[in-house]
Amino acid sequence: MIAVVCIDDQYGMRFNGRRQSRDRILIEDLMQMVGTDKKLWIAPCSASLFKNYEDRLCADEDFLTKAEDGAYCFVEDRGIEAYRENLEGIVLYRWNRDYPADLRLDLRPDLEGWNLCAVTEFAGSSHEKITKEEYSKK
């Protein structure tokens, strides 16, 4: 599986109990990456972000266990370290800001020997610059 996570500069995923992942253009970029022939695996609490893509979602509380090889998993409410063995890749969308995080990503591919395959920057609907980093296992 490929984990997709939105983070701030300190690897924060949530702040003040709220998601960091709400950006319309980022969601469009993510769904284009997933493609039309695959489903995006998500937790049920993430479904509101993908209202225009409901037919392309698999929502399940246990999505990180159920996702098959090569599947994209959008993660915003839990860590991914426990699923390390099943991870084929990680996509980080960086906000390029600091927020007072309640939850931080527990696996840091840039510090743990993952291959950085691609870096893309684009303007989002909520942030003037979003950096997308794509990592694969060595």
Salt bridges, closest charged atoms under 4 A:
GLU28 OE2 - ARG24 NH1 3.61
ASP29 OD2 - LYS132 NZ 2.94
ASP60 OD2 - LYS66 NZ 2.81
GLU61 OE2 - ARG78 NH2 2.83
GLU76 OE2 - ARG19 NH2 2.89
ASP77 OD1 - ARG78 NE 2.86
GLU81 OE1 - ARG84 NH2 2.85
ASP110 OD2 - ARG94 NH2 3.93
GLU112 OE1 - ARG84 NH2 2.33
GLU121 OE2 - LYS129 NZ 3.67
GLU133 OE2 - ARG94 NE 2.92
